[in-house]
Each structure stands twice: as structure tokens, then as C-alpha cells.
Amino acid sequence: MELWTSTHGGALLAAAVLLPFVGMLLGLVLGGRRAQRVAFVLMPLGLALALGIAAAWLREGQTLIYLLGGWAPPLGIALRADGPAVAMLLAVAGVVCGIGIYARADFGTPPGVKESRAAFSYWLLLMAVWGALNLVFVSGDLFTLYVALELLTFAGVPLVCLAGSGETLRAALRYMLFALCGSVLYLLGAVLLYGGYGTLDIPLLANAVQPEPIAWTALALMTAGLLAKTALFPLHIWLPPAHGGAPAAASAVLSALVIKGSWFLVLRLWLDVMPGVASASAAQLMAGMGAAAIVVGSVVALRQERLKLLVAYSTVAQIGYLFLLFPLAFDAAGDMALRETAQAAGLLQAIAHATAKAGMFMAAGLVYAALGHDRIDNLAGAARALPVAVLAFLVGGVALMGVLPSGAYLAKKLLLASADASGQWWWTLVLQGGAAFTAAYVVLIAVRVLRRPVAPLSGRKPVSMLSQCAALGLALASLALSLAAVWGPLPAELIANPLSPKELGNTLTMFALGALLASALSRRPLFVAARVGDAASGDEDGAPLRRATVALGVAFEQADAFLRRWSSASLSLLTLAALFGGLLLVGAPK
């Protein structure tokens, strides 16, 4: 393939990046409620562009390339879309459309109603996030990727504080400052690579880079900086308050989309730019952080009193899954021979998380809007009052468990195959155990919302059925994602019969283990109803075993609070950069 020639369909890449930004500028110029109308015109156009890029990629059978201004790298800038980029472009376009339909009820401005600053800002920021993500996916050099990530950060931060409260402003400031710390490390690494190899173009750099001190240092700095932006445990200082305090339509964007940009760049660095520099030992560290995220995030999620905070901490846990692919790209000899399988699994997990988590945040927002609260212990009767929204939440949770036919199931199956092929059996335990933790908070919420209320629900407000259907549609998309994936390049034999004794037994076992974890770790025993006006947590009730597990949950909460302090998070960031550098050096070929 010629790297320096624009391909047929390559111009669509530039259009996919420009369209959302043009829409943002039009909305800014036209002002008021017209920003929403511009967004609704551009959403189907953006989805059509993503489909056109996918069709062009399939037709060409190679990476799509567009040379800006006709100048080839290293003097010029190239936009490129390979398989992973095309998949993410499609997924983001679909999720943006779903979130836009949902946000119409929260941030719409009907005729005759005075427009609000938050409503006007939301549609501009949504389009800015979309354009920045598209630029992340198709950028062909590391500096353009840096620009795209900064655009993404500065579009995501205002989404946190749309409510305008002091708490959300503090959360937004924390997010911005820690993300900028990550940006500094990334930029330092990019400067080192440019100084050492004279280019930041991905194909040119991939051919030139060697396992030597300058490359190890650059990869360590850039990886640590990107992990801070992705909020991988223990660098999650900003995520729970930002995602838990933002409006639901903004939380869905932040959790489903924004964090995927920096994760995708880690994928590019390790698997495309510097596969010869990356080492299996450093990948083990990154996946170890992911495993810790799964355990700590899930346990602290079970300890939350509010539904949105539970979903926010479940995001901390689910981010961990996205990093289990890195050690599984290496075979038993330490060579990156399983890269394609691991990459496919990671992309499936990312898309499954984006669709399911958007649906869950949207459903949690609908519950809050209808009931006036989202206190988990007082959700009895919510299933009867909001059946579609509650179904969306539970379907999204089940999809994230990795049961058939969800995308997370197929991702887990590919990762298990890689673990078996490389002899890394310990990641099998993490993958299977993580499903039980996900089942725990699904069971917890299911029990709470299906219980009959002690007193009839009063003061319930109507919520948009269209918004409920948008949330359910995204959750169902995650649950059925593996079917769409098999129609593509993946073998159909990866999908089994969900009603077969083996698969059904695995699913029932996960739910049973989840019920045990929820009963042991939640604030109130699973099958004990909250009394009207009872503010007690229920932590003190029960047998000695219950008190011991609750004490363990409290210890996890305290550890999480300690790690999310500025001093702890800053020290963790610098320590991890040093650890990655040392492990890359130790794992370098002799």
C-alpha cells in the first residue's frame, strides 16, 4: 500500500472531522434554540458519513488515507482510518445520536420557553466532543493526536459543570487539572520521540523507533499521561465526582465517549507505533491496574447510596477491562504475536461499554427526574413506575456482565482464548471474577426496584417515553453487539447457543455469585427493605460474617478516598511513569 497517496473515500475522513465542528460554529453563530436544531440536522449526516467511511474501507480493502493539502508526511499531515478507527467512528456516531435523542428532553428549548445557558452550551459541547473524537480516531501523527485530546478535554470539562453548582464546578476543575498533568507527560514523550527520530507520523515512527532509552522513556511518560486522562485506577481522582455530579445526558457522554479517546491512543502507541518497544512486563503492570480497578471500583460501587454514583464507580471498574488486552497481546515467548486478537477484543469491549454505559446513565437520570431522587435504598416501586427506564438499566448491566449475545461476551471469549494460548491463566480468573462483580450491582438494583414500596409513590413526574426508548435502544445494542460483530470479520463459531446447558449454567452461576457479593457488601442487606424515614445504612445489622464483609467494604471506601486525594494521585502518577520506564528497560530484548 502506498502511504503517501490519498485513497478513494479518503476525503470522507476530513468531512467526518469537520462536520461536527462546523455544526458547533453554526450553532454558536445562530445562537439560542437553533443550536439544538443544527445538532439534530448534523447527527444523521454524521452517522451517514461514518457508514460511508465503513463502506469505503470495505470496498478498498485497505487503510483509508487523506493527505491534507496534498502534502505527504513528514512535511504534511495525513488522516488515516484502519479497521479499529472505522469501528470506533461508527460506534461513536451511533451513541451520539442516541444521547442526542435522550438529551432533547433535558436540554431542549420548546417554543415559548426561555432558553437556558446550559441547554445552549450542551449542544455545542456535544458536537465538539464528537468532532474531537473523530479526529483522535483518524489522526495519523502523534502531535495531531495531542491536539485532538486537548480539544476533547476542553469540550468534556464544561459538560461536568452544566448544573452550575459549587460541587460540580470543583469536580470540573479537578478533572481539568489532572487531565492537564497527563497532557504534560504525553507532550514530553512526543518531544522526545521527535528529537530522537525526526518525525511523529505513525507509520514513519513505527519503522524508525528502536528499543532504546529515548523510546522507553517516551513510551513510559506518554502511557502514564494517557492513563491519567482515562482515569485508570489509581488515577481516577476526577472520575466519580465528575460523572456522578454531571447531568445524566452529560455523564453519558463523559463515560461512554470521552474516556475512549485516551484509551484508543494507548492502543495506538502500544500496538501500532512502538510494538517493538513495549514489553510484556510493563503490560502486566497495566493489566494489574485494570484488575485492581475491577475489584475496587465494583466494591465501592456496591457501597454507594445514589444510583448515579454507583454507575460512576462501575465505570471505574469497567475501564479496567479495557486494559486487560495488553498482556494478552504477548505470547508465552514475550513476543506480540496475539496482537490482532487482543485488539479486536479491546475494541469490542470499548464499544460494548460505550453503548451499555450510556444507556445506564440515561436510565439513572430518568429515575431521578421521575422520582426526585436516586437513593438506592428507596427505589422500591421504580420498576412499576418506570418500566422502560428500569429495563434499560438492567439490560445495560447484563450486557456488561458478558452474557450472550453481548459484545462483552465476545470480547471476554477472545481474551480467554489469548490467555489460554499464551499460558497466562491468572487473567482467566480476573475475567471470570469481574463478571460476578458486575452481576452484583445488577442484582442489587434489580432487587431494590422490583420490591413493592412501603407507601405509594408520591410526587412522581412524567418523563419522556422517547428518552426512555433511547436509553433502552443503546442498552439493547450492547446486548446484541456480538451478532453484528460476527457478521463482520470475526468467525461465527465464537457465538454459542445462549440456552445451551453450559452457557445457561455460566449465566446462572454469575448471577448467584453476584447475589452473594451484593448481599455481603452493600450498605443494607440485600433482602431487607428500607423503612420510610429510615436513614440508617444497615451496616451494623446482621451476623458476624455480614459485619466482617461490611468492614471490608468500608476499608475499600477509605482506600479509595485516600487514593483520590491530590497528594496520593500525583504521587501515583509519577510513580507509575517511573515503573513503566523500569519495566520497559527490564523487558527489553537483550
Beta strands, then each sheet from edge to edge (+ up, - down):
strand 1: 64-67
strand 2: 78-81
sheet 1: 1+ 2-
end
